[in-house]
Amino acid sequence: MKSHITDLKQQTRRLLQELERIEAAELENKELFPLSELKDRVTQYVKENDITIDTFCDLAMISKTTLYAAFNSPSSTKCSTIESIIAVFGNYKLYVGRSDAR
């Protein structure tokens, strides 16, 4: 006879496996990134597209000073500035999520 605890342990194992699968998928997903990676993403974009930071700023319609301020303090940057920057990357949208969701 199976105990109630055995059933709970099996359910917990399945849940853990699903969480690990979701975590692995998130780590592989290059379409999502936290604001803390904004500078790295812009730098990568500039290198991959062989353009200058000045050209990037022109495309985003922001000044270089505004871009560097966003690099230094992305969480304090205006949403409109972030949206201008990510618009250069392509079809990106700004979302809000919980940082403790894992």
C-alpha positions in Angstrom: 0.0 0.0 0.0 1.3 3.4 -1.1 1.6 6.0 1.6 0.4 9.6 1.2 4.0 10.7 1.6 5.2 8.5 -1.3 2.7 10.2 -3.6 3.8 13.6 -2.4 7.5 12.7 -3.0 6.7 11.6 -6.6 4.7 14.8 -7.2 7.6 16.9 -5.8 10.1 15.1 -8.1 7.9 15.7 -11.2 7.5 19.4 -10.2 11.3 19.7 -9.7 11.9 18.2 -13.1 9.5 20.6 -14.7 11.2 23.6 -12.9 14.6 22.4 -14.1 13.3 22.1 -17.7 11.8 25.7 -17.5 15.0 27.0 -16.0 17.1 25.5 -18.8 14.8 26.9 -21.5 15.1 30.4 -19.9 18.9 30.2 -19.9 18.9 29.2 -23.6 16.4 31.9 -24.6 18.4 34.7 -26.1 15.4 36.8 -26.7 15.0 37.8 -23.1 17.5 39.7 -21.0 17.6 41.7 -17.8 18.3 45.4 -18.0 21.6 44.8 -16.2 22.8 43.3 -19.6 21.8 46.3 -21.6 25.4 47.6 -22.1 26.5 44.1 -23.2 23.6 43.8 -25.6 24.3 47.2 -27.2 28.0 46.4 -27.4 27.3 43.1 -29.1 24.8 44.7 -31.5 27.3 47.3 -32.5 30.1 44.7 -33.1 27.8 42.3 -35.0 26.5 45.1 -37.3 29.8 46.9 -37.7 28.5 50.3 -36.6 29.7 52.9 -34.2 28.1 53.9 -30.9 27.3 57.2 -32.5 25.4 55.4 -35.3 23.6 53.3 -32.7 22.5 56.5 -30.9 21.3 58.0 -34.1 19.2 54.9 -34.8 17.8 55.0 -31.3 17.3 58.8 -31.6 19.1 59.4 -28.3 22.3 61.2 -27.3 25.4 59.3 -26.4 25.2 60.8 -22.9 21.7 59.3 -22.5 23.0 55.9 -23.7 25.9 56.0 -21.2 23.5 57.0 -18.4 21.3 54.0 -19.3 24.4 51.8 -19.2 25.4 53.1 -15.7 22.0 52.9 -14.2 19.6 50.9 -16.3 17.0 50.5 -13.5 16.7 54.3 -13.2 16.5 55.0 -16.9 13.2 56.2 -18.3 11.1 53.6 -20.0 11.0 55.6 -23.2 14.8 55.6 -23.4 14.9 51.8 -22.9 12.3 51.4 -25.5 14.3 53.6 -28.0 17.4 51.5 -27.4 15.7 48.1 -27.8 13.8 49.3 -30.8 17.1 49.3 -32.6 17.5 45.6 -31.9 14.3 44.8 -33.7 10.9 43.6 -32.5 11.5 43.9 -28.8 9.1 45.0 -26.1 9.8 46.1 -22.5 8.1 43.8 -19.9 8.0 43.9 -16.2 8.6 40.7 -14.2 9.3 39.5 -10.7 13.0 39.1 -9.9 12.2 36.4 -7.3 10.1 34.3 -9.6 12.5 31.4 -9.7 
